[in-house]
Amino acid sequence: MSPWLSLINLFIGISKGFSVILLGYLWGRKTRIPGVLRPLLWYVVFDAAIYVLGVAGSRLYHNNVPGFHLSTFSDVTCLTLLFVRLASPRVRPWLRVGWVGFVGSALVSALWVDGLCTNINTLSRGVGNLFLVGMALRQLMQMSSYKRTLPPMRNPEMLLCVMVLLYYSCSTLVIIGQDLPRYSWFKSSYTSAPGASFTILTLLPYPFLRAIQAGVLVRLFALLPQGVRPRRALPRWLRFRLGWRPPTEPPQYRVLPAYLIK
């Protein structure tokens, strides 16, 4: 394995653990998630659990392919529940029908096309991502009909749609590019095997996509009611200490406000 590929795999492993950090943020801040957005909490919980299972599968069984199938199913299911709650009563049955169609593609992908423990689920991931992007676009069109809407950076629904559009549209290309080398027709189209250079090219955007996804979710969760301030939600060893002065000094020499120095 080339040094660049090892470095990218390291960043990918770190980026996959962003959901665990998000859970710690929600727990430490005691965020009160409204009922309509409750599936978003389960979205983060399942993502963190599948990350842990994937690490265990890689270490113990050297096979974490089932995690791709579970991740796709949990992502599409949780976000579908969320968009169903946000949709108008006239549209909700159609979204449920679309989810049933996705479940069919997931079964076909796991049992016949890709294999549950053999290859990543390109078919079901592509269908699921297309379904999620379509629901996000439909939700944006529904929001555009509102007479009054909050500014985009203060609107949880808008941030949710932006996250889905950015992450799931771009990650589809990453999944397809990652899966192409297993096909013989793809290898034969080159005079030589694509090798590590093609793998690096396809995997390089993924850590940035995960970082953007986590950043938008943090912004979304910051808009929800909480029990403590965002800085107080961090562990004590992660709190910002630059400019700290002993409390015995006069207040005018303190860079941080008094309530942040403890």
Buried (B, 14 or more C-beta within 10 A) or exposed (E): EEEBBEEBBEBBBEBBBBBBBBBBBBEBBEBEBEEEBBBBBBBBBBBBBBBEBBBEBEEEEEEBBBBBBBBBBBBBBBBBBBBBBBBEEEBBEEBEEBBEEBBEBBEBBBEEEBBBEEBBBBBBBBBBBBBBBBBBEBBBEBBEEEEEEEEEEEBBBBBBBBBBBBBBBBBBBBBBBBBBBEEEEBEEEEEEEBEBEBBBEBBBBBBEBBBBBBEBBBBBBBBBEBEEEBEBBBEEEEEEEEEBEEEEEEEEEBEEEEEBBE
